[in-house]
Amino acid sequence: MTSAHPFKGNLDLGRLRDLIAQVGVEHIPFVRLETGTNLIGGQPHSLANLRELRAVCDEHGLLLVMDASLLSDNLWFIAEREEAEQGRTIAQIARDIADLCDIVYFSARKITCARGGGILIRDEEVYKRMRGLVPLYEGFLTYGGMSVREMEAMTVGLDELLDIDNICQGPQFIAHMVAELADRGVPVITPPGGLGCHVNAREFLPHLDPRQYPAGALAAAIYLTSGVRGMERGTLSEQRDEKGVEPIAEMELVRLAMPRRVFTLSQVNYAVDRISWLYSKRHLIGGLRWIEEPEVLRFFYGRLEPIGDWQDALVAEFRADFGDSL
Ligand SMILES: *Cc1c(COP(=O)(O)O)cnc(C)c1O
């Protein structure tokens, strides 16, 4: 949770080799690396790790797929933190990353600030295998698909991705927020990653049972006392198994996402101020339970309510300190 490791998003190659030995390469359709890993706090991988991963994939004839949605932050971290890459441009690093992968796909919203997304394929045979799936999920290739306007917007976004003065902003704001919160004793994931500042809800609310969704409750409490909207990344985001049993997530995080060019520094400082205040009142925060729990994507579509009336006590405390000021 807290460490100084510069590349916590590295894929564990020892465990990959073990898995290949255990299940057999014929049962592994592809290896996927998520750059700027979303669910572990936007932590980056190194270029060296990707090179070694390519070598393992080549050894076993495995397809290497990259989810590049969060590439912008990861590029910045490689340029900042990886010794062997010092003095190289973002464009050179990006080129190497692309050359090492067989398939690169991305959410255009994240990587290019445009709508839609893309799947980039090197090998025509792989393209032909995937083409058959398109009508099932999307519509025939000849339907037209993405508008030219979107493709143009993506091109601009990809171009901006190579500008270090552009991609540095998110990670620098996140580093600032993580340092300020850590200074005030608020439990946050370190080192600062990309994507956002991640508050460790399990440590923030040790009195809550994991089945009362600490990260969900904390996200609600932050919203009530600041208007800042965070995203639960914990047990609530898990799916029940076939028997209806809910797996307990390894981490309970609230993600305070910081897309580049969206927030000012004073907005970040405001959030720090309110979250530190909330930390001093954390004993007031209670849990949540479902009032509507859909089977699919419950964390997007479901509805929950507070257990008890902790939200009233919290808001009363807030009023006592801040009056009607949000
Ligand atoms: C957000 C995200 C996605 C999904 O993006 P959409 O724009 O919602 O399709 C996929 N992969 C990663 C790593 C992401 O962070």
The ligand as an SDF file (V2000), in Angstrom:
LIG
                    3D

 15 15  0  0  0  0  0  0  0  0999 V2000
  -11.3260    3.6260  -18.1430 C   0  0  0  0  0  0  0  0  0  0  0  0
  -10.6310    2.4510  -18.6150 C   0  0  0  0  0  0  0  0  0  0  0  0
  -11.2080    1.6180  -19.5640 C   0  0  0  0  0  0  0  0  0  0  0  0
  -12.6070    1.8280  -20.1190 C   0  0  0  0  0  0  0  0  0  0  0  0
  -12.7310    3.0370  -20.7620 O   0  0  0  0  0  0  0  0  0  0  0  0
  -14.1190    3.4660  -21.4340 P   0  0  0  0  0  0  0  0  0  0  0  0
  -13.8380    4.7950  -22.0250 O   0  0  0  0  0  0  0  0  0  0  0  0
  -15.1280    3.5130  -20.3320 O   0  0  0  0  0  0  0  0  0  0  0  0
  -14.4360    2.4140  -22.4330 O   0  0  0  0  0  0  0  0  0  0  0  0
  -10.4780    0.5250  -20.0030 C   0  0  0  0  0  0  0  0  0  0  0  0
   -9.2400    0.2720  -19.5200 N   0  0  0  0  0  0  0  0  0  0  0  0
   -8.6490    1.0550  -18.5910 C   0  0  0  0  0  0  0  0  0  0  0  0
   -7.2800    0.7240  -18.1110 C   0  0  0  0  0  0  0  0  0  0  0  0
   -9.3070    2.1820  -18.1170 C   0  0  0  0  0  0  0  0  0  0  0  0
   -8.7180    2.9510  -17.1960 O   0  0  0  0  0  0  0  0  0  0  0  0
  1  2  1  0
  2  3  1  0
  2 14  2  0
  3  4  1  0
  3 10  2  0
  4  5  1  0
  5  6  1  0
  6  7  2  0
  6  8  1  0
  6  9  1  0
 10 11  1  0
 11 12  2  0
 12 13  1  0
 12 14  1  0
 14 15  1  0
M  END
$$$$
